[in-house]
Amino acid sequence: MRTALVCSLFGLLVFYHPAAGTAAPSDVGRGYLGVGLADAPPGSPVQAAMMGPLDPNGPAARAGLRRGDLIRAVNGHAVQSGTELQQYVFTQPPGTVLVFDVLRRSSSGYSEMRVSATLTASPGSNPSPNPSPAHREEPVPAPPAETSAAIANVHYVRWTDPAESAFSADVPSGWRVGGRLMRYGPITIAPFVQAMTPNGTIFVQLGDWRIKDYSDLPGWRQGQIYTPGTSIFLIRRLESAEQYAESYSVGFEKQLGCSGGSITGSRAMPVVGRSFIPQSRLETHMVTFSCTRGGQRYVGRVMDTVQSYHVVNSMSWNIIYLACLLAREDRAATGVAVFDRMRTTSIFEPAWNARESQIAAAATAPARAALDNTLRQSEAFDQNVINGEVTVADPMTGARSGINIGAAPFYFADGAGHFYNSYDPTPRPGFHTVNPVH
């Protein structure tokens, strides 16, 4: 079947067909980028605009954009098609700097990057609308079958919070999944859900049960607990969404056994989440990072929304949205797809919202006691995200032990009857790897 590639060369509208081409006059008043656009082809990891033929002397080519690049956003605006990107650029005058969020394919998968290009005035003359066959560009083929097949092979089921049926999200079927709503006090809650492939190559987390509400209170020492009324705050100096995402990424990668981490990208995002506090300030940010785990390169991201507001003589702040990803580099495209699916389908259930005031009122234990009890639970919960046990056998002694499954997929023994499991594939000194008994 013959197919047509419809693309827009900014400053020149081109409808390109394998057999023929036509062109419309240039639009002098608009900024010129010098690239053909199309929708991302079927099988791509995301909905996006795709770069087609480039003017070798145009702003896009000079900025380093390539044919086949997928454009997910421009200047913070999400892009899901070539038409969306075209319409945005057509509104910008010459001299405008455009910052693109790019997904570029290579032999090892997809990598993310940011590219800036400055629009110029439209060229004085248009390229020939009928290029010779030797110079005619063909559409970029779809991503390799194994990449698109791996993403398409992820099937989802609906997971619901087991504690209060407070929230739910789509999670991959067959992955290790766990989480719940943690209640620190009558009105202080922390929902979270984690999902990981059985072999630990992709880990996605929404929320974090360890996150507290914070207060930047003059004269108080960081780490102290401040309990005005029924609220519980941890004293911590105010951080921007970017600062918090960067600091959180350090602990996140360390928790999962990754080392040598470095920030590879940082960008402001459209605000995710809603505030019910008058005059509060919201900002959302995403950082990307890379690290090494078990001798292999991993990539990750942390996206957060910080809410801050004045209370008397202090500044209170909290994290109202958090989504994290760590994936082995060759599984990054699948990891991003699952990350986006989970975070965009996570909702608080309407029935829970309706009865939350009654649930909060029923939590009559003093706020301090509730916090202490939750902290004790969290210590035991860290390695027990998912209910149930797995039996492991020590090949050196023949001893067996039941270990709580948890999201951590690696199991170890010391030959003296001691067992543990961890996110880190490297055993502690004196321990060796053991495997589950099937």
HELIX and SHEET records of a PDB file:
HELIX    1   1 PRO A   59  ALA A   63  1                                   5    
HELIX    2   2 GLY A   82  PHE A   90  1                                   9    
HELIX    3   3 PRO A  133  HIS A  135  5                                   3    
HELIX    4   4 ALA A  145  ALA A  152  1                                   8    
HELIX    5   5 ALA A  241  GLN A  255  1                                  15    
HELIX    6   6 GLU A  329  ARG A  331  5                                   3    
HELIX    7   7 ALA A  332  THR A  345  1                                  14    
HELIX    8   8 PRO A  350  ALA A  362  1                                  13    
HELIX    9   9 ALA A  367  PHE A  381  1                                  15    
SHEET    1   A 3 LEU A   5  LEU A   9  0                                        
SHEET    2   A 3 LEU A  12  HIS A  17 -1                                        
SHEET    3   A 3 ALA A  20  ALA A  23 -1                                        
SHEET    1   B 2 GLY A  31  TYR A  32  0                                        
SHEET    2   B 2 THR A 120  ALA A 121 -1                                        
SHEET    1   C 4 VAL A  35  ASP A  39  0                                        
SHEET    2   C 4 ALA A  49  LEU A  54 -1                                        
SHEET    3   C 4 LEU A  70  VAL A  74 -1                                        
SHEET    4   C 4 HIS A  77  ALA A  78 -1                                        
SHEET    1   D 5 VAL A  35  ASP A  39  0                                        
SHEET    2   D 5 ALA A  49  LEU A  54 -1                                        
SHEET    3   D 5 LEU A  70  VAL A  74 -1                                        
SHEET    4   D 5 VAL A  97  SER A 106 -1                                        
SHEET    5   D 5 GLY A 109  THR A 118 -1                                        
SHEET    1   E 3 TYR A 156  THR A 160  0                                        
SHEET    2   E 3 PHE A 167  PRO A 172 -1                                        
SHEET    3   E 3 ILE A 347  PHE A 348 -1                                        
SHEET    1   F 7 ARG A 176  ARG A 183  0                                        
SHEET    2   F 7 ILE A 189  MET A 196 -1                                        
SHEET    3   F 7 ILE A 202  GLY A 207 -1                                        
SHEET    4   F 7 SER A 314  ARG A 328 -1                                        
SHEET    5   F 7 ASP A 213  ASP A 216 -1                                        
SHEET    6   F 7 PHE A 233  ILE A 235  1                                        
SHEET    7   F 7 ILE A 225  TYR A 226 -1                                        
SHEET    1   G 7 ARG A 176  ARG A 183  0                                        
SHEET    2   G 7 ILE A 189  MET A 196 -1                                        
SHEET    3   G 7 ILE A 202  GLY A 207 -1                                        
SHEET    4   G 7 SER A 314  ARG A 328 -1                                        
SHEET    5   G 7 GLN A 296  VAL A 311 -1                                        
SHEET    6   G 7 ARG A 281  ARG A 293 -1                                        
SHEET    7   G 7 SER A 259  MET A 269 -1                                        
SHEET    1   H 5 ARG A 400  ASN A 404  0                                        
SHEET    2   H 5 GLU A 389  ALA A 393 -1                                        
SHEET    3   H 5 HIS A 432  PRO A 436 -1                                        
SHEET    4   H 5 PHE A 410  ALA A 413 -1                                        
SHEET    5   H 5 PHE A 419  SER A 422 -1                                        
END                                                                             
